[in-house]
Amino acid sequence: MKILGGINVAKNNCFAFSNKKCIALNQMYCRKGECNFYKTKSEYKNNILKSNEMLNKLPAIQLRYIIDKYPVLKNQLLEVHL
């Protein structure tokens, strides 16, 4: 975290930093100290790729269960996996 004039500055290289605010959390915790959600954009993309690899290995019935349980992910999962 950078300190500028005694004020903590947001980590603008974080995947969730957009339009001068955090799109993952309700507050800018990075301004108060370390944020547990902080990841660079490349770390975030790598995590997504790893998740997709794991999902691709699941049997179709398990993937269907995930889609039914988390409908917000339905379009994203259907595009990639079904």
C-alpha positions in Angstrom: 0.0 0.0 0.0 1.3 3.5 -0.8 1.1 6.3 1.6 0.8 9.8 0.1 0.9 12.7 2.4 0.0 10.4 5.4 -3.1 9.1 3.6 -3.3 5.5 2.4 -3.9 5.3 -1.4 -6.1 2.7 -3.1 -4.3 -0.1 -5.0 -5.3 0.9 -8.5 -3.8 -2.2 -10.0 -6.3 -4.4 -8.2 -8.8 -6.4 -10.3 -11.7 -4.8 -8.4 -10.6 -1.2 -8.7 -12.8 0.6 -11.2 -13.9 4.2 -11.6 -12.0 5.1 -8.4 -14.0 2.6 -6.3 -14.0 -1.1 -5.3 -16.5 -3.2 -7.3 -16.0 -6.3 -5.1 -16.6 -4.7 -1.7 -18.8 -1.8 -0.3 -15.7 0.0 1.0 -12.2 0.8 -0.1 -10.5 -1.4 2.6 -7.2 -0.9 0.8 -7.2 2.7 1.9 -7.4 1.5 5.6 -4.8 -1.2 5.3 -4.4 -4.5 3.7 -7.4 -5.9 1.8 -8.0 -9.7 1.8 -9.6 -9.4 -1.6 -6.6 -7.7 -3.3 -5.3 -9.4 -6.4 -3.7 -8.0 -9.5 -5.6 -8.2 -12.7 -3.3 -11.0 -14.0 -3.7 -13.0 -10.7 -7.4 -12.7 -11.0 -7.3 -13.9 -14.7 -5.1 -16.8 -13.6 -7.6 -17.7 -10.8 -10.5 -17.7 -13.3 -8.5 -20.0 -15.7 -7.8 -22.4 -12.9 -11.4 -22.4 -11.8 -12.5 -23.1 -15.4 -10.1 -26.0 -15.6 -11.5 -27.5 -12.4 -15.1 -27.0 -13.7 -14.2 -28.7 -17.0 -13.2 -31.8 -15.0 -16.5 -32.1 -13.2 -19.2 -34.6 -14.4 -22.1 -32.9 -16.1 -24.5 -33.7 -13.2 -22.2 -31.9 -10.7 -22.0 -28.9 -13.0 -25.8 -28.8 -13.4 -26.1 -28.8 -9.6 -23.7 -25.8 -9.4 -25.7 -24.0 -12.1 -29.0 -24.7 -10.3 -27.6 -23.6 -6.9 -26.0 -20.4 -8.2 -28.2 -19.1 -11.0 -26.3 -15.9 -11.2 -23.4 -17.9 -12.8 -25.7 -19.8 -15.3 -24.8 -17.8 -18.4 -21.1 -17.7 -17.6 -20.9 -21.5 -16.9 -23.1 -22.5 -19.8 -20.9 -20.5 -22.3 -17.8 -22.2 -21.1 -18.8 -25.7 -20.1 -22.0 -27.0 -21.6 
